[in-house]
Amino acid sequence: MAKGKALSDPSKLSGPEKAAVILLALGEEHAGVWQSLDEEEIKEVSQAMASLGTVSAAVVEDLMVEFVSGMTGAGAIMGSFEQTQKLLAAMMPEDKVNQLMEEIRGPAGRTMWDKLGNVNEAVLANYLKNEYPQTVAVVLSKIKSEHAARVLAALPEDFALECVMRMLRMEPVQREILDKIEQTLRTEFMSNLARTSKRDSHEMMAEIFNAFDRQTEARFITALEERNREAAERIRALMFVFEDLSKLDPGGIQTLLRAVEKDSLALALKGASDGLRELFFSNMSERAAKIMREDMETMGPVRLRDVDQAQMAMVQVAKDLANKGEIMLAGAGGDDELVY
């Protein structure tokens, strides 16, 4: 939910968000209510509270009536990291509050090693390259092998090889040493990570360029090439555009077809290349492909802007499916292309 816009429909709030609204309305003087929650519940409600934004007075009143009969709302409230931290401080030790807020702000995951698995490999490698090889060996042995491989590849070669040698000779790590490494990662790495932007600026611009219509995108890319060809090429490589859907495997295409509205699909394919259009048709039943072709023919001339919007919407559906793990997208850069 956007923080700049007050929420006016209580049905759009999840259970933890409703609880967060109630606790914010009760304020610090009733912070003892938190003591009835276990740690996981506190974490879940705190995460909801920290990203709540503005909630209208009417919603506060409705929720108060829902949870505590006869109690009315106390005006609009604002959920934020600062307000959440202030409320938690009234009932928990400072170090516990700081640890919890770092977990809310930082990468997702229940354990420190789960969290490291969600940190970009280049960011993690940049931190680890300044640590002792033995420490890096312990960290890499605790995260998933696929992620460890990417981190190793991002480290300076000589240093990475030394870490590999330490991993080969590694013996079981004592619990107190492991605890110390976890604490160091929490205080020195995760806390800084939560306060700094870890997104690559080229990735951010690639997403923005993806949202342009075709003509605006071409205009900006051309202009950028004249000023900084390397940046333009990097952005282009990171962009995922409609034609990149041709890299989907048959199962991915069929999953996408089931998720896209038929009218939107017809409009998107109207402006697709012949090769991509036939790829989609070949993954439909003969009858469905025939109907789709007829729909596209009867559509007549369509505006390029409408085609662009339909294609952008289809790409977004594909990205959403990829985020859920239902399909696998191959990026435009080439490294992720599939080999059969």
N, C-alpha and C positions, 0 to 999 in steps of 0.2 A: 504494500500500500504506500502511495506517495505521501511523504511527510507534510508536504505543503497543502494538502487537501483533506479537510475534515471528513471522517467516515460517518455516514448518516444511516447505514443499514446494518443493524446488529447481526443479521443472518449471515453476513459476509465474514464475521469473525470466527476463528477456530476456538476450541475449548481453552487452550492456553492463553490466547489473546483475550478472551472474555475474563479469565482469571486475572490477567495482568491489568485490565481496566479496573476491576473491582479493587485490587490491591493498591493501585495508584490513587483511586478515589478515597480509600481509607487513610492513606498517608502514613507518615512516619510514626505517629502516635499509636497506630494499631499494627506496627510491624511485627508484633508477637504472633500474628496469624501465620507468618512464614514458618514458625517453628513446628507447625503441624504437617509441613511438607517434608518429604525425604529429599535427598540431594539431587536425584535425577529430576524430580518434579520442580525443585527450585531452579535448576538449570534450564528446564524447558520453558517455565514461565518467565524467567529472566531474559531468555533469548527473544521471546515474543514481546516483552515489554520494551526491550532496547530498540526494536524496530517498529514500534507501534505507530508513531506519528500522532497526529491530532485526531481526537475522537470527540464528536459533537456532544453537547450537553444532553440532547435527547437520547442518544445511545447509552450514555452513562446512566441516565434515569431508568431506561428500559432494562438494562442489565442489573441494576440495583434491585428493581422490582422482581426480576427473575430469580436472583440469588437470595435476597433478603426481603421477605414480604413486608410491605409498608414503608421501606426506606426509599427516599427519592434521591435523584442525582445532585451533584454539587458543582455543576458547571463543566465546561470543556476541560480536558486534561491533555498533557503531552507526555508521551513515553519516549525516553531517550536513554542513551548509555549513561549520561550523567545522573539522571533521576534514578535509574535502576541501581547504580552504584551507591547513591546516597541512601536509598532504602535498605539495601543489603547491609550497609555499614552499621545500621542500627541494631542488627541482630547477629552479625558474624564478625570474627576477627579480621583485621585489616589484610593480613596476608592471604586469608581464605577468599576474601572479597576480590582482591587483585587477581588471584589465580582464576577465579570464576569468570571475571570480566575479560581476562585474556583469552579464555576458551571461547567466550561468546564472540569476541571480535576476530579471533584467529581462525585457521582452517578447521573444517569439520573433522570429527573423530573422537572416539571415547578415550583412547589412550594417546600418549605422546607419539608413539610409533604410527598409529592410525593417522594422526594429524600430519606427521612428516610425509606420509604417503600422498597427501593432498597438496603438498607444496611443490611448486614448479621446480623441475630438476636443476635449472640454471641458477635459481635463487638459492636452493639448498647447497649446490656445489660451490657457489660464491662464498657462502658462510664456512663450509667445511674445509675449504682449501687453506684456511688460516689455523686449523686445529692440528693436533698431533695425529699422525697416521694411525696410531693405535685406537684413538678415540673415533676417528672416521671409520675404521674397520668395524668397531662395535656398532655404530649407527647403521652402517650398510648391512650388517648381518641381521638387524632387527626389522628392516623394512622389506617390502615385497621385492623379489628378485628382479622383476621387470623395471621397477622404479630405481633400484640400486644400479642396474646396468646403465640407465640413462644418466644418473648422477656421476658414475665413474667416467662415462664418455665426456662429460662436461668439465671434469677436473683436468688440471695440467697433467700431461702424460706421465712424467717421471713420478709425480706425487701419487697419481692413480695407481701406478705399478707398485709403489711402496705399500699402499693400502691393500692391494691384492695380496702381496706377500704376507702382510700382517694377518689378513683374514685366513690364509692357508695355514698359518701357524697358531691360530687362535685356540685358546683353551676356554672352558666354561668361565664366564665372567661372574665375579662375586656380586652378590645382591647390592652391597653398599656402593660399589663402584658404578653399577648400573643406575642406582638411584641418584648418584651424584651427577652422572652424565645427563639423566632426564631433567634434573633440577637446573643444570646449566643451560640446557636447550630451552627450557621454559622461561628462564629469567633473561637470558642473553639473546636468544634468537626469536622465539615466538612473540615475546612482548614487543620487540622492535618490529617484527613482521606485521603485527596488528596495527602499528601506528604509521606504517609506510606503504606506499602503493607498490604492489608487486607485479602489476600488469605492464607488459611491454607496450610502449607507446605505439609501435607499429601494429600490434594486435588490435589495440583500441581503434586506430584509424581504419584498419581493414573492416571492422564491424560497422563503422560509420559509413565507409564507402559502399559496403554491401547494402545499406539502407537507401542509397541514392537511386534515383531512376537512371535508366541507361545513359541518357544524354548528359546528365549532370556528372555521373561517374566518369565518363569519357573525357569531359571537359577538365575535371580536376586532375585526373591521372596525367593527361597531356601536359597541363600546366606544371604539375609537380615534376615530371620528367625533365622539363627544361631547367628547373632549379636544382633538383637533386635526383638524378636518375637511380642511384642506389636505393634511396628510400622508396621511390615509386615502384621499383621492381620487387622490393621486399613486401610492400603492402599488397601488390598484385598477387604475389605468391601465397600470402596469408588469406586472401579473400576466398570465400566459398560462394560461387555464383551458380545460377540455374543450370548452366551447361555441365557443371561438375557432377550433377546428378547422374550423368552417364557412367560414372565410376562405381555406382551402386551395384551390388551383386543382384541376381534375380530375386532372391528372397527379400532383399531390402527394397527393391522397386515395388514388389507386391504388397509389402507392409505399408509403404508410402501411399500406394494407390487406395488402400482401404481407409487411410486417414484423411484423404483430401476430398473435399466436396467436388462432385462431378462437374458442376458448372464452372468452378474455379479451375479445375484440371483442363477442361476444354479450352478455356481462355488462355491458360498458360502455354499449352501445347500449340496453340494457334501461332505463337511467335517463336516456337522452338525450331532448332535445326532439323532437317529431315532425318538425320541419324538418331537424334535423341527422341524424336517423335515416334519413329519406328521401334525404338527400344521399348518404349512404354507400351505401344500397341502389342508387341510380341509377348508381353507379360500379362496381357488381358486374355480373356476367353475370346474366341472368334466373334461371338455375338456382341460382346461388350465393346470390342474394338470397332466393329461395324457401326454400332450405335454412336460411339464417340466421334467417328469420322463424319457421320451424317450430321451430328450436332454442330461440329465445327464448320461444315459447309453451309448449313442454314444460318449460321451466325453472321455471315457476310463480313464486310470490312469492320474492323474494331480499332479503337484508339490505342496507340502504342503505350500510352500512360496506363491504360487499363490492363494491358498484357503485362507490363512491368510489375504492377501491383499484384497480379495473380501469381506471377513467377516468384516474387519476393515472399509472398505468403506461403508458397509451396516449399521454398527453401527453409523458411522458419519452421514449418511443420517437420521437415527432415531433421533440422537441428534439434528440435524438441524430442523427436524419436531417438536420436543418437544419444542425447543426454540421459534418456531412460534406459539405454542399452538395448533398444529394440532393433536398431540398425547400426551399421558402421559406415561412417563417412570417410572417404579418402580426400585429403586436402588438395588444394590446387597446386601446392608446391612440388608434388611429385614423389616425395619420400614415403608418402602413405599409400601409394598406389598398390593395388593388389596384384600378385603374381599367381597365375594358375598353371 
